[in-house]
Amino acid sequence: MKVYTLIQMLLSATLSFAQDQNATMACSSIENLLGPTKVQSSGLQFEAGATGAWNLANAQLRPACIVFPLETSDVQVAMKSIFKSNARYAVQAGGHSAMEGWDNSQGGVLILFSQMNNISYNQETNTISMEPGLTWGEATNAMEPFGVAPVGGRASAVGTGLLLGGGISFLSPAHGFGADNIKCLDVVLVDGTLVVATVDNEYADLFRALKGGGSRYGIVTKYELYAVHTGTSADKPWIGGTIVYPSSSVEAVINATAHYVQTVGDPRAVSLVNVIISGEITAMAQVELFYNVTDTNTTTLPSSIFGELLSIPASSTNITQLSYLEVLNTNPAGNNSGSGETFGAGVFSTAESTQVYLDARAHWDNFTQAVAGTGAYFFTSLIFTPIPSSQVEAGRARGGNAIHAPLGGYVALNLGDQLTLGVAQPPPEADEAKLLFLNQLHRSPGFPFFMNECDKRQNVYETYGDYEFMKKTYMKYDPTRFIVEHMSGPPGL
Ligand SMILES: Cc1cc2nc3c(=O)[nH]c(=O)nc-3n(C[C@H](O)[C@H](O)[C@H](O)COP(=O)(O)OP(=O)(O)OC[C@H]3O[C@@H](n4cnc5c(N)ncnc54)[C@H](O)[C@@H]3O)c2cc1C
């Protein structure tokens, strides 16, 4: 072994030992202040918290202690100690990050929001006040009796961290990204200071940066969200559901997806297209289609929008009238946790040709062939989420967000891979094949990657219209760069 490599290894071992010591110091200081119920280093609640993340790669990390805050001041106490002790840390809400290290910390302090799950609706202001520990299923169920819903996730088990990465909902084409529907945020800054940020107060820059900036700008302890009138579960203003296509229809589905992105701008139309290849290299496609009707006597999807997808030979079609809660529960994917998972982002503007989609599929086929022999994958999937221009316009009407996408619309691509049970990390050759795929994938200049569906190494900020603003705002609120140096998260600031 070269002397240089040996020195590097020794330095890194010493650094990680010092960081572990710092975290242990922070843990005992926080425990002294908050007590042993809120700060745990062992026991059943600790074990459940330490291993509860959706992605096995994160569930296998072992924090020095877990802080279970009950209120904002607990988070302030924790952050003050973490900052003072120079400790590594992580923050977890719904635990659905696919990015390794983003919601748990090996040897660091984990702030876990599972006990902060209050939610209420204010009819006068039509806003929902919610704490970070809720899932979108819980929040939507709690709001259903009032006939309203938050603009949250498309899978019920996902949590509120979704909003900080932008957040795509079934309500997004009409109402913007989830983040666009934030009215007010309680934010604990890196040194433990609490601020309240809104679109037009003295923390307006922080407010904008948090709408798409992820975990890098502070810890949100309360979200006040604009509510959308979706009706109760007795109301069925949606037509839609899931269509599953066999392998022989996959190319036609890719073509139809391209045509949908290129032509559909109706904010009442929603689609999510999954093209999946299982471990045995058998392609299939699954499409979720919804339309928010104005006339509840309508029972079919408009053919002017969905006609091409509806005409492709399918293995199963399940289209019915639905309440918003039923729309949310159409796809229970994401409710199962415990497998290794990786994501990767791509983006095509509406101006891209159909060939760009077919090329993406060909590159993805090569990727799946390359990884098939490793036996490490249960399935790989290529997922298309159309973002119509109306979604971007709705966000601008609320003051804009950090993503600052151009008008005109685009489609967010996600390479979503699930590893074989018990495998937490892809083998190096599979990881190389994935990076090759992400590099080969065409990217429309000026259009943003979606943070919630990226590979942990992709510089998503750099793709934002507001990148310079993001860097400047980060330095304003964390001038010592503590967060980027002590917490794993999106790179690029
Ligand atoms: C099955 C599945 C379905 C998904 N569907 C959608 C979808 O429909 N739409 C969509 O937009 N995304 C979707 N995603 C992506 C998902 O939104 C992101 O992974 C999101 O970050 C998850 O939030 P969480 O609270 O569950 O996860 P966590 O892993 O707890 O948090 C995610 C990130 O946010 C940070 N964070 C969380 N809470 C706070 C806080 N209060 N303050 C500061 N930082 C915080 C964490 O540190 C972490 O970096 C899906 C993911 C999965 C696995």
The ligand as an SDF file (V2000), in Angstrom:
LIG
                    3D

 53 58  0  0  0  0  0  0  0  0999 V2000
  -42.2750    5.4010   -2.6980 C   0  0  0  0  0  0  0  0  0  0  0  0
  -41.9580    6.8250   -2.8730 C   0  0  0  0  0  0  0  0  0  0  0  0
  -42.8630    7.6500   -3.4660 C   0  0  0  0  0  0  0  0  0  0  0  0
  -42.5660    8.9940   -3.6640 C   0  0  0  0  0  0  0  0  0  0  0  0
  -43.4800    9.8030   -4.2460 N   0  0  0  0  0  0  0  0  0  0  0  0
  -43.2110   11.1130   -4.3940 C   0  0  0  0  0  0  0  0  0  0  0  0
  -44.1570   12.0020   -4.9380 C   0  0  0  0  0  0  0  0  0  0  0  0
  -45.2380   11.6150   -5.3050 O   0  0  0  0  0  0  0  0  0  0  0  0
  -43.8340   13.2970   -5.0410 N   0  0  0  0  0  0  0  0  0  0  0  0
  -42.6220   13.7740   -4.6440 C   0  0  0  0  0  0  0  0  0  0  0  0
  -42.3920   14.9680   -4.7200 O   0  0  0  0  0  0  0  0  0  0  0  0
  -41.7020   12.9570   -4.1400 N   0  0  0  0  0  0  0  0  0  0  0  0
  -41.9660   11.6560   -4.0020 C   0  0  0  0  0  0  0  0  0  0  0  0
  -41.0330   10.8340   -3.4780 N   0  0  0  0  0  0  0  0  0  0  0  0
  -39.7480   11.3880   -3.0770 C   0  0  0  0  0  0  0  0  0  0  0  0
  -39.9090   11.9630   -1.6760 C   0  0  0  0  0  0  0  0  0  0  0  0
  -40.7010   13.0920   -1.7240 O   0  0  0  0  0  0  0  0  0  0  0  0
  -38.6160   12.4070   -1.1020 C   0  0  0  0  0  0  0  0  0  0  0  0
  -37.8430   11.2670   -0.8970 O   0  0  0  0  0  0  0  0  0  0  0  0
  -38.8470   13.1750    0.1900 C   0  0  0  0  0  0  0  0  0  0  0  0
  -37.6610   13.7780    0.5220 O   0  0  0  0  0  0  0  0  0  0  0  0
  -39.3570   12.2820    1.2780 C   0  0  0  0  0  0  0  0  0  0  0  0
  -39.6990   13.0030    2.4140 O   0  0  0  0  0  0  0  0  0  0  0  0
  -39.7600   12.2280    3.7990 P   0  0  0  0  0  0  0  0  0  0  0  0
  -40.1130   13.1770    4.8460 O   0  0  0  0  0  0  0  0  0  0  0  0
  -40.5740   10.9960    3.6470 O   0  0  0  0  0  0  0  0  0  0  0  0
  -38.2730   11.7170    3.8840 O   0  0  0  0  0  0  0  0  0  0  0  0
  -37.0400   11.9910    4.8250 P   0  0  0  0  0  0  0  0  0  0  0  0
  -36.0700   10.9860    4.3030 O   0  0  0  0  0  0  0  0  0  0  0  0
  -37.3680   11.9700    6.2330 O   0  0  0  0  0  0  0  0  0  0  0  0
  -36.5900   13.4340    4.4330 O   0  0  0  0  0  0  0  0  0  0  0  0
  -36.1000   13.7170    3.1530 C   0  0  0  0  0  0  0  0  0  0  0  0
  -35.0510   14.8210    3.2140 C   0  0  0  0  0  0  0  0  0  0  0  0
  -35.6160   15.9940    3.7580 O   0  0  0  0  0  0  0  0  0  0  0  0
  -34.9320   16.3730    4.9490 C   0  0  0  0  0  0  0  0  0  0  0  0
  -35.9520   16.8220    5.8960 N   0  0  0  0  0  0  0  0  0  0  0  0
  -37.0800   16.1810    6.2090 C   0  0  0  0  0  0  0  0  0  0  0  0
  -37.8030   16.9090    7.0510 N   0  0  0  0  0  0  0  0  0  0  0  0
  -37.1040   18.0300    7.2880 C   0  0  0  0  0  0  0  0  0  0  0  0
  -37.3550   19.1800    8.0670 C   0  0  0  0  0  0  0  0  0  0  0  0
  -38.4660   19.3000    8.7700 N   0  0  0  0  0  0  0  0  0  0  0  0
  -36.4360   20.1610    8.0540 N   0  0  0  0  0  0  0  0  0  0  0  0
  -35.3000   20.0500    7.3250 C   0  0  0  0  0  0  0  0  0  0  0  0
  -35.0200   18.9820    6.5680 N   0  0  0  0  0  0  0  0  0  0  0  0
  -35.9180   17.9830    6.5430 C   0  0  0  0  0  0  0  0  0  0  0  0
  -34.2110   15.1210    5.4050 C   0  0  0  0  0  0  0  0  0  0  0  0
  -33.0750   15.4390    6.1590 O   0  0  0  0  0  0  0  0  0  0  0  0
  -33.8650   14.4740    4.0910 C   0  0  0  0  0  0  0  0  0  0  0  0
  -32.7230   15.0650    3.5290 O   0  0  0  0  0  0  0  0  0  0  0  0
  -41.3130    9.5000   -3.2570 C   0  0  0  0  0  0  0  0  0  0  0  0
  -40.3960    8.6670   -2.6430 C   0  0  0  0  0  0  0  0  0  0  0  0
  -40.7110    7.3480   -2.4530 C   0  0  0  0  0  0  0  0  0  0  0  0
  -39.7080    6.4780   -1.8130 C   0  0  0  0  0  0  0  0  0  0  0  0
  1  2  1  0
  2  3  1  0
  2 52  2  0
  3  4  2  0
  4  5  1  0
  4 50  1  0
  5  6  2  0
  6  7  1  0
  6 13  1  0
  7  8  2  0
  7  9  1  0
  9 10  1  0
 10 11  2  0
 10 12  1  0
 12 13  2  0
 13 14  1  0
 14 15  1  0
 14 50  1  0
 15 16  1  0
 16 17  1  0
 16 18  1  0
 18 19  1  0
 18 20  1  0
 20 21  1  0
 20 22  1  0
 22 23  1  0
 23 24  1  0
 24 25  2  0
 24 26  1  0
 24 27  1  0
 27 28  1  0
 28 29  2  0
 28 30  1  0
 28 31  1  0
 31 32  1  0
 32 33  1  0
 33 34  1  0
 33 48  1  0
 34 35  1  0
 35 36  1  0
 35 46  1  0
 36 37  1  0
 36 45  1  0
 37 38  2  0
 38 39  1  0
 39 40  1  0
 39 45  2  0
 40 41  1  0
 40 42  2  0
 42 43  1  0
 43 44  2  0
 44 45  1  0
 46 47  1  0
 46 48  1  0
 48 49  1  0
 50 51  2  0
 51 52  1  0
 52 53  1  0
M  END
$$$$
